[in-house]
Amino acid sequence: MSEKVWNITKYAIAQYAQAVENLEPMYLNEKDAQQAGFETTIAPTSLCAQYQMFQDPQVKVPKGGVHTKQKMSFFKPIQAGDALTARTEVAEGADAKGRLQITYTTTFTNQNGEVVCSGVMTNLVPGARK
């Protein structure tokens, strides 16, 4: 299992919101987030998906992998100031044609140990066989 921590800033939230063209005021303005009942600016839920894409340097993934599917579940808003810890387990398997399939299962917790989101991402490695 690998682990990585990201410190979520207002700037990172704003940059991500603009990149995905999700300009909800709560993502860009602290006063709007506070009026909605949050302590500070919140992040689009899909921010977790961006951080799920990191790869453990200990895992040797063959070149040419294709991202085939991803499923995310969201439990708690991510706010500016949160420290997200991603814990990822990597498993190898095979698809129906025997091609190498790598699955990343990630759980994200905040600095209080609360699970904010989780996800499963699958990559297929054409040409590689399990």
C-alpha positions as semicolon CSV with decimal commas, in nm:
position;residue;x (nm);y (nm);z (nm)
1;M;0,000;0,000;0,000
2;S;0,127;0,347;-0,081
3;E;0,038;0,674;0,083
4;K;0,063;1,037;-0,024
5;V;-0,055;1,361;0,139
6;W;-0,181;1,673;-0,040
7;N;-0,246;2,007;0,128
8;I;-0,553;2,160;-0,029
9;T;-0,530;2,536;-0,077
10;K;-0,780;2,795;-0,199
11;Y;-0,551;2,850;-0,496
12;A;-0,548;2,478;-0,586
13;I;-0,928;2,465;-0,560
14;A;-0,970;2,772;-0,782
15;Q;-0,723;2,640;-1,039
16;Y;-0,897;2,303;-1,054
17;A;-1,245;2,459;-1,074
18;Q;-1,134;2,676;-1,364
19;A;-0,962;2,385;-1,540
20;V;-1,278;2,174;-1,533
21;E;-1,497;2,479;-1,601
22;N;-1,700;2,430;-1,285
23;L;-1,725;2,787;-1,160
24;E;-1,962;2,732;-0,867
25;P;-1,917;3,041;-0,642
26;M;-1,848;2,821;-0,334
27;Y;-1,533;2,698;-0,510
28;L;-1,404;3,047;-0,581
29;N;-1,526;3,271;-0,300
30;E;-1,501;3,205;0,072
31;K;-1,800;3,427;0,155
32;D;-2,024;3,227;-0,078
33;A;-1,904;2,902;0,082
34;Q;-1,968;3,041;0,430
35;Q;-2,319;3,154;0,332
36;A;-2,382;2,795;0,224
37;G;-2,277;2,668;0,567
38;F;-1,911;2,577;0,511
39;E;-1,616;2,713;0,707
40;T;-1,425;2,814;0,395
41;T;-1,398;2,752;0,022
42;I;-1,488;2,397;-0,082
43;A;-1,356;2,191;-0,373
44;P;-1,546;2,031;-0,660
45;T;-1,606;1,668;-0,565
46;S;-1,406;1,551;-0,865
47;L;-1,086;1,694;-0,715
48;C;-1,022;1,351;-0,559
49;A;-1,011;1,193;-0,902
50;Q;-0,716;1,413;-0,993
51;Y;-0,519;1,290;-0,694
52;Q;-0,608;0,927;-0,755
53;M;-0,394;0,938;-1,068
54;F;-0,062;0,939;-0,877
55;Q;0,134;0,620;-0,907
56;D;0,345;0,451;-0,645
57;P;0,708;0,469;-0,766
58;Q;0,758;0,114;-0,632
59;V;0,502;-0,020;-0,881
60;K;0,650;-0,081;-1,224
61;V;0,370;-0,017;-1,471
62;P;0,443;-0,125;-1,830
63;K;0,436;0,153;-2,091
64;G;0,130;0,188;-2,308
65;G;-0,135;0,149;-2,038
66;V;-0,486;0,272;-2,114
67;H;-0,716;0,415;-1,847
68;T;-1,030;0,204;-1,895
69;K;-1,261;0,288;-1,606
70;Q;-1,291;0,478;-1,283
71;K;-1,555;0,492;-1,012
72;M;-1,555;0,749;-0,732
73;S;-1,769;0,776;-0,417
74;F;-1,794;1,104;-0,226
75;F;-1,872;1,128;0,145
76;K;-1,768;1,467;0,283
77;P;-1,681;1,806;0,127
78;I;-1,313;1,888;0,081
79;Q;-1,230;2,233;0,213
80;A;-0,938;2,468;0,171
81;G;-0,693;2,389;0,450
82;D;-0,762;2,015;0,444
83;A;-0,469;1,775;0,430
84;L;-0,585;1,483;0,215
85;T;-0,412;1,152;0,264
86;A;-0,452;0,906;-0,022
87;R;-0,389;0,541;0,056
88;T;-0,371;0,326;-0,253
89;E;-0,359;-0,049;-0,299
90;V;-0,248;-0,180;-0,637
91;A;-0,354;-0,519;-0,772
92;E;-0,276;-0,695;-1,097
93;G;-0,524;-0,917;-1,274
94;A;-0,639;-1,005;-1,623
95;D;-0,934;-0,905;-1,834
96;A;-1,148;-1,160;-2,023
97;K;-0,886;-1,172;-2,303
98;G;-0,600;-1,236;-2,062
99;R;-0,449;-0,888;-2,095
100;L;-0,278;-0,733;-1,794
101;Q;-0,518;-0,520;-1,592
102;I;-0,397;-0,301;-1,305
103;T;-0,647;-0,181;-1,045
104;Y;-0,581;0,107;-0,804
105;T;-0,813;0,126;-0,501
106;T;-0,773;0,455;-0,315
107;T;-0,925;0,590;0,005
108;F;-0,890;0,961;0,086
109;T;-0,905;1,089;0,444
110;N;-0,875;1,441;0,579
111;Q;-0,656;1,556;0,866
112;N;-0,926;1,444;1,112
113;G;-0,918;1,087;0,980
114;E;-1,259;1,125;0,812
115;V;-1,306;0,949;0,479
116;V;-1,393;1,217;0,222
117;C;-1,392;1,002;-0,091
118;S;-1,278;0,673;-0,235
119;G;-1,225;0,536;-0,579
120;V;-1,128;0,245;-0,798
121;M;-0,936;0,306;-1,120
122;T;-0,848;0,040;-1,376
123;N;-0,578;0,049;-1,642
124;L;-0,537;-0,205;-1,921
125;V;-0,193;-0,276;-2,065
126;P;-0,232;-0,381;-2,430
127;G;0,022;-0,641;-2,538
128;A;0,101;-0,746;-2,181
129;R;-0,045;-1,073;-2,057
130;K;-0,113;-1,183;-1,702
